[in-house]
């Protein structure tokens, strides 16, 4: 079967020939390792059409990854200390909510996404072989970038009329953005918001369900009405809302399994939703041995996979991950991705 069919079968628990592979490589790792990393990625080609180049054009980095101070399309200023590693916002365009009427939302949807099928990496000619996943749509994180984290947490606590208006306007903006993506032949759209700390949700689950769950549900419904899968990423301890995300239509979830815990994942997630795996990038990938990396992949697959599928094999590669561990991860993807539990 080709890559597109393999991914679709994995998502729908329809027995793919192996677990599809999805690359997640920070640009800083590409800069650091160059051709040595290219050779690994070429040997373990993924199923979403990525095409990496060792001569990565740094001048084309987004404001979040280009070293220095950079302003994005929303008016947020980012400080990036290390080229290719996401920086942090240092200036927020709506830091004063009383002046919200002066804010202008980005309006130019004409240039992105480009016509044709945009893969997760460079633009490729579409021949039907690859599963095309587009977009990166955020809500909680975009609010942080507009307001600043401290202001946003106070907004959520107060639930003022002005803040509710901002929430509604962001939803309307995201729905327009989704409509733009839906005009093209993508198989799935990607959403993401990091909702967890190491120990708990950042806000109360009840508050999340009241303020954010209905808005996610509307965005997901718009995506699925166009025949596209919903992919969602969220870091941290998000146990309290994983069931809600499944309920409102997420097809593929990417979360920190080592933080959520393996046994909990096996009991509450496995078989209910496809998982784009996260191989422990806080401890094992950067600091473990190659054999420990392989053990972690096996443990992750056992917690997430079923004999019918449900796994998208993925592990984030940062510049702190040794090449030997990168290779070990992909070797384990191939070994354990066929002999699933």
C-alpha positions as CSV (number, residue, x, y, z in Angstrom):
1,X,0.0,0.0,0.0
2,X,1.2,3.6,-0.6
3,X,1.8,6.1,2.2
4,X,-1.5,7.8,2.0
5,X,-3.5,4.6,2.3
6,X,-1.1,3.5,5.2
7,X,-1.9,6.6,7.2
8,X,-5.6,6.4,6.6
9,X,-5.7,2.8,7.6
10,X,-3.7,3.6,10.8
11,X,-6.0,6.4,11.8
12,X,-9.1,4.2,11.2
13,X,-7.7,1.1,12.8
14,X,-7.9,-0.8,9.5
15,X,-4.7,-2.8,9.7
16,X,-2.0,-0.9,7.8
17,X,1.0,-2.9,6.7
18,X,3.1,-1.0,9.2
19,X,2.9,2.0,11.5
20,X,3.3,5.1,9.3
21,X,6.3,7.4,10.1
22,X,6.0,11.1,10.7
23,X,9.1,13.3,11.0
24,X,9.2,16.1,13.6
25,X,12.6,17.8,13.2
26,X,13.4,21.2,14.6
27,X,15.2,23.4,12.2
28,X,18.1,23.7,14.7
29,X,18.7,20.0,14.4
30,X,18.9,20.3,10.6
31,X,21.4,23.1,11.0
32,X,23.5,21.2,13.5
33,X,23.6,17.8,11.8
34,X,23.2,18.6,8.1
35,X,23.8,15.7,5.7
36,X,24.3,13.2,8.5
37,X,20.6,13.7,9.5
38,X,19.5,13.9,5.9
39,X,20.9,10.4,5.4
40,X,18.9,9.0,8.3
41,X,15.7,10.7,7.2
42,X,16.2,9.4,3.6
43,X,16.7,5.8,4.9
44,X,13.5,6.1,7.0
45,X,11.3,8.1,4.6
46,X,8.2,9.2,6.2
47,X,4.6,8.9,4.9
48,X,3.7,12.6,4.7
49,X,6.0,13.8,1.9
50,X,8.6,15.7,3.8
51,X,11.7,16.5,1.8
52,X,14.6,17.8,4.0
53,X,17.6,19.7,2.7
54,X,20.9,20.1,4.5
55,X,21.2,23.6,3.1
56,X,18.1,24.8,4.9
57,X,17.3,28.4,3.9
58,X,17.6,30.2,7.2
59,X,16.4,33.5,5.7
60,X,13.0,31.8,5.1
61,X,12.5,30.9,8.8
62,X,9.3,32.1,10.4
63,X,9.6,35.0,13.0
64,X,9.3,32.4,15.7
65,X,12.5,30.6,14.5
66,X,14.7,33.4,13.0
67,X,17.4,34.5,15.4
68,X,16.9,38.0,16.9
69,X,13.7,40.1,17.4
70,X,11.0,39.5,14.8
71,X,7.4,40.5,14.4
72,X,4.8,38.1,13.1
73,X,1.7,38.7,11.1
74,X,-0.4,39.3,14.2
75,X,1.9,42.0,15.6
76,X,3.6,39.8,18.2
77,X,7.3,40.4,18.7
78,X,9.4,37.3,19.2
79,X,12.9,37.0,20.8
80,X,14.8,34.0,19.3
81,X,18.0,33.2,21.0
82,X,18.9,30.1,19.0
83,X,18.1,29.9,15.3
84,X,15.8,27.1,14.6
85,X,14.4,26.7,18.1
86,X,11.1,28.5,18.8
87,X,11.6,31.8,20.7
88,X,9.3,33.5,23.2
89,X,7.0,36.5,22.7
90,X,8.2,39.7,24.3
91,X,5.7,42.2,23.0
92,X,2.0,41.6,22.6
93,X,-0.3,43.6,20.3
94,X,-3.3,43.5,22.6
95,X,-1.5,43.9,26.0
96,X,-4.1,46.6,26.8
97,X,-7.5,45.1,26.3
98,X,-9.2,48.4,26.7
99,X,-7.6,49.4,23.3
100,X,-8.8,46.3,21.5
101,X,-10.9,48.4,19.0
102,X,-7.6,49.6,17.6
103,X,-6.4,46.1,16.7
104,X,-6.5,44.9,13.1
105,X,-6.6,41.2,12.4
106,X,-4.5,39.8,9.6
107,X,-6.6,39.8,6.4
108,X,-4.4,38.4,3.6
109,X,-5.4,34.8,3.0
110,X,-4.4,35.0,-0.7
111,X,-0.9,33.7,-0.4
112,X,-1.3,30.7,1.9
113,X,-1.8,27.9,1.6
114,X,-0.6,27.7,-2.0
115,X,-2.6,26.0,-4.7
116,X,-2.1,22.2,-4.9
117,X,-1.2,19.9,-2.0
118,X,1.1,21.3,0.7
119,X,2.9,18.7,2.6
120,X,4.3,19.1,6.1
121,X,7.7,20.0,4.6
122,X,8.5,21.4,1.2
123,X,5.9,21.7,-1.6
124,X,5.7,18.5,-3.6
125,X,3.8,17.6,-6.8
126,X,0.7,15.6,-5.9
127,X,0.5,12.1,-7.3
128,X,-1.8,10.6,-4.6
129,X,0.9,8.7,-2.8
130,X,1.3,10.9,0.3
131,X,-1.1,11.8,3.1
132,X,-1.2,15.6,3.1
133,X,-1.5,17.3,6.5
134,X,-1.8,21.1,6.5
135,X,-2.3,24.1,8.8
136,X,-1.2,24.8,12.4
137,X,-4.2,26.4,14.1
138,X,-4.0,27.5,17.7
139,X,-6.4,29.2,20.2
140,X,-4.9,29.2,23.7
141,X,-1.4,29.8,22.4
142,X,-2.6,32.6,20.0
143,X,-4.3,34.3,22.9
144,X,-1.0,34.1,24.8
145,X,0.7,35.7,21.9
146,X,-1.9,38.5,21.6
147,X,-2.3,39.3,25.3
148,X,0.7,37.8,27.2
149,X,0.4,34.8,29.5
150,X,-0.2,36.8,32.7
151,X,-2.9,38.9,31.2
152,X,-4.5,35.9,29.6
153,X,-4.8,34.0,32.8
154,X,-6.4,37.0,34.4
155,X,-8.8,37.2,31.5
156,X,-9.8,33.6,31.9
157,X,-10.4,34.1,35.6
158,X,-12.5,37.3,35.1
159,X,-14.4,36.3,31.9
160,X,-15.0,39.9,31.1
161,X,-17.2,41.0,28.2
162,X,-14.1,42.3,26.4
163,X,-12.4,39.0,26.7
164,X,-15.4,37.0,25.5
165,X,-15.5,39.3,22.5
166,X,-11.8,38.5,21.8
167,X,-12.5,34.8,22.1
168,X,-15.3,35.1,19.6
169,X,-13.3,37.1,17.2
170,X,-10.4,34.6,17.3
171,X,-12.8,31.8,16.6
172,X,-14.2,33.7,13.6
173,X,-10.7,34.3,12.4
174,X,-9.8,30.6,12.8
175,X,-12.9,29.5,11.0
176,X,-12.0,31.8,8.0
177,X,-8.6,30.3,8.1
178,X,-10.0,26.8,8.1
179,X,-12.3,27.6,5.2
180,X,-9.2,28.7,3.2
181,X,-7.4,25.4,4.0
182,X,-10.5,23.5,3.1
183,X,-10.4,24.7,-0.5
184,X,-7.4,22.5,-1.1
185,X,-6.9,18.8,-1.3
186,X,-5.5,18.1,2.2
187,X,-6.3,14.9,4.0
188,X,-6.1,16.5,7.5
189,X,-5.6,19.8,9.3
190,X,-3.4,20.2,12.3
191,X,-4.5,22.1,15.5
192,X,-2.4,22.6,18.6
193,X,-2.4,24.2,22.1
194,X,-0.2,23.2,25.0
195,X,-2.7,22.8,27.9
196,X,-0.7,21.0,30.5
197,X,2.0,21.6,33.0
198,X,4.0,18.6,34.2
199,X,1.4,17.8,36.9
200,X,-2.0,19.2,35.9
201,X,-4.0,21.3,33.4
202,X,-3.1,25.0,33.3
203,X,-6.7,26.0,34.0
204,X,-9.5,24.1,35.7
205,X,-11.1,21.4,33.5
206,X,-14.5,22.9,34.1
207,X,-13.3,26.3,32.8
208,X,-11.7,24.7,29.8
209,X,-15.0,22.9,29.0
210,X,-17.0,26.1,29.3
211,X,-14.8,28.5,27.4
212,X,-12.7,26.4,25.0
213,X,-14.3,23.1,24.3
214,X,-17.3,24.5,22.3
215,X,-15.0,26.6,20.2
216,X,-12.8,23.6,19.4
217,X,-15.9,21.6,18.6
218,X,-17.0,24.2,16.0
219,X,-13.6,24.3,14.3
220,X,-13.3,20.6,14.2
221,X,-16.8,20.2,12.8
222,X,-16.0,22.7,10.0
223,X,-12.9,20.7,9.2
224,X,-14.6,17.3,9.2
225,X,-17.5,18.7,7.1
226,X,-14.9,19.2,4.4
227,X,-13.9,15.5,4.7
228,X,-10.6,16.2,6.5
229,X,-9.2,14.5,9.6
230,X,-8.5,16.5,12.7
231,X,-5.0,16.3,14.2
232,X,-4.4,17.8,17.6
233,X,-1.2,18.4,19.6
234,X,-1.0,19.3,23.3
235,X,1.9,19.0,25.7
236,X,1.9,18.4,29.4
237,X,-0.5,16.5,31.8
238,X,-3.7,16.7,29.8
239,X,-5.4,13.6,31.2
240,X,-8.5,15.6,32.3
241,X,-9.4,16.7,28.7
242,X,-8.2,13.8,26.5
243,X,-11.7,12.3,26.7
244,X,-13.3,15.6,25.7
245,X,-11.0,15.9,22.7
246,X,-12.0,12.5,21.5
247,X,-15.6,13.3,22.1
248,X,-15.6,16.4,19.9
249,X,-14.0,14.8,16.9
250,X,-10.2,14.6,17.1
251,X,-8.9,11.8,14.9
252,X,-5.2,11.8,15.8
253,X,-3.8,13.1,19.1
254,X,-0.2,13.9,19.8
255,X,0.7,14.2,23.5
256,X,3.5,13.5,25.9
257,X,2.8,9.9,26.8
258,X,5.6,9.8,29.4
259,X,3.9,12.8,31.2
260,X,0.4,11.5,30.9
261,X,1.8,8.1,32.0
262,X,1.9,4.8,30.0
263,X,-0.6,2.8,32.0
264,X,-3.1,5.6,32.0
265,X,-2.7,5.9,28.2
266,X,-3.2,2.2,27.7
267,X,-6.4,2.2,29.8
268,X,-8.0,5.4,28.5
269,X,-6.6,6.2,25.0
270,X,-5.5,3.0,23.3
271,X,-8.0,1.9,20.8
272,X,-10.2,5.0,21.1
273,X,-8.1,7.3,19.0
274,X,-5.0,7.2,16.8
275,X,-1.9,8.5,18.5
276,X,1.0,10.4,16.8
277,X,3.5,9.2,19.3
278,X,5.9,11.4,21.4
279,X,9.0,9.6,22.4
280,X,10.2,11.1,25.7
281,X,12.1,14.2,24.6
282,X,12.7,15.5,28.1
283,X,14.8,12.6,29.3
284,X,15.2,9.5,27.0
285,X,15.9,11.0,23.6
286,X,18.5,13.6,24.6
287,X,20.1,11.8,27.6
288,X,19.4,8.0,27.2
289,X,21.4,5.4,25.4
290,X,20.4,4.0,22.0
291,X,19.1,0.8,23.7
292,X,17.0,2.9,26.1
293,X,15.6,4.8,23.2
294,X,14.5,1.5,21.6
295,X,13.0,0.4,24.8
296,X,11.1,3.7,25.1
297,X,9.7,3.2,21.5
298,X,8.5,-0.3,22.3
299,X,6.9,0.9,25.6
300,X,5.2,3.7,23.8
301,X,3.9,1.5,21.0
302,X,2.5,-1.0,23.5
303,X,0.7,1.8,25.4
304,X,-0.9,3.4,22.2
305,X,-1.2,0.7,19.6
306,X,-3.6,-2.1,18.8
307,X,-3.3,-5.1,16.4
308,X,-5.5,-3.0,14.1
309,X,-3.3,0.1,14.1
310,X,-3.8,3.4,15.8
311,X,-0.1,4.5,15.7
312,X,1.6,7.2,13.8
313,X,5.3,6.7,14.7
314,X,6.9,10.1,15.6
315,X,9.5,11.5,18.0
316,X,10.6,15.1,18.0
317,X,14.3,15.6,17.0
318,X,15.9,18.7,18.6
319,X,19.5,19.7,18.5
320,X,20.1,18.1,21.9
321,X,19.3,14.6,20.6
322,X,22.5,12.6,19.6
323,X,22.6,11.2,16.1
324,X,22.9,7.7,17.5
325,X,19.6,8.1,19.4
326,X,17.9,9.5,16.3
327,X,18.9,6.4,14.3
328,X,17.9,4.1,17.2
329,X,14.4,5.7,17.3
330,X,13.9,5.1,13.6
331,X,15.2,1.6,13.7
332,X,12.7,0.9,16.5
333,X,9.9,2.5,14.5
334,X,10.6,0.0,11.7
335,X,11.0,-3.0,14.1
336,X,8.1,-2.4,16.4
337,X,5.8,-0.7,13.9
338,X,5.2,-4.0,12.1
339,X,5.0,-6.3,15.2
340,X,2.4,-4.2,17.1
341,X,0.9,-5.5,20.3
